[in-house]
Amino acid sequence: MKNILITGGAGYIGSHTAVALINSGFEPIIIDNFSNSEKSVLKGLKNILGREVKTYEGDCNDRTLMESIFSENQISGVIHFAASKAVGESTQIPLAYYANNIGSLLVILEVMQEHGVKNLVFSSSCTVYGQPDELPVLEGTPRKEAESPYGNTKKICEDILHDYIKSKASARIISLRYFNPIGAHPSSEIGELPLGVPANLIPFVTQTAVGIREKLTVFGDDYDTKDGTCVRDYIHVLDLADAHVKSLEYLEKQSDCFIDTFNVGTGQGNTVLEVINTFEKVSERKLNYQIGPRRAGDIEKVWANTNKVNTVLGWSAQYNLEDSLRDSWNWQKRLSGIE
């Protein structure tokens, strides 16, 4: 089995990707500092897989630790998830975001180079598009000025990777621009586990449904969309995890000095109110929500053109919005002890 290092592997997307890797014949090794995840995730992984996943607790900016991980394990590829990711928080502590998100990538690239590890899948984001002029967005759609330091770190990291490959580095790199991951593993053993007040829509929806949050505020209903609320491309986390496996398999067939970028979404846009209505349908619960004013920095609408990832990687989304929300709801019920 080929060892794949997953940075941030105890996080939401990382943990699901660990399962997908094992199901595809790879051996994941996790590094996570648990700054935005819980160690209970490791127990959930063990329950799904019937065994533990090798895990290191630590920071990707810790070069000594990273070098020891590469020395102790024959790593054949890296999936780099680890990053600070809260848009709002990034505007409050931008230097911490630049130091963590960019610094960790530099350490990983340098250690990979020292140990002759070539394959890297980088976790980018559709935030690099800002509010695109044309929809759906293609990989070649011009990137806009970032709305937040978080979004800017993703743009800068993409630029670093391109400059690295231009230097004739013996590396093979894919950047995946995610849209909006939702859902949970069907076993309800792992899922999205926000610490504190959720920054993402779906955990706020499910927490409101079980009474953890009093009500959900929909930020704005006067946008130029079918019902006035913002549009996003919501992708099941299992589909997203599978895209990482497909990316690794594709990289193994490429020559050195290779880089490419793929959108990973469903190719469908849904409004916030469509999400709420669909959730009410799958959960059979009415959601307490109110319409509020627009929120600064919110993009009006964005969804992916997925032709490239469908054709080149042979990947396409298998789950629809109902599937995703049903799995999110089952995960929330598990967390809240609801039958």
Beta strands, then each sheet from edge to edge (+ up, - down):
strand 1: 2-7
strand 2: 26-32
strand 3: 55-57
strand 4: 75-80
strand 5: 119-125
strand 6: 172-178
strand 7: 180-182
strand 8: 216-219
strand 9: 231-232
strand 10: 234-236
strand 11: 258-264
strand 12: 270-271
strand 13: 289-292
sheet 1: 3+ 2+ 1+ 4+ 5+ 6+ 11+
sheet 2: 7+ 10+
sheet 3: 8+ 13+
sheet 4: 9+ 12-
end
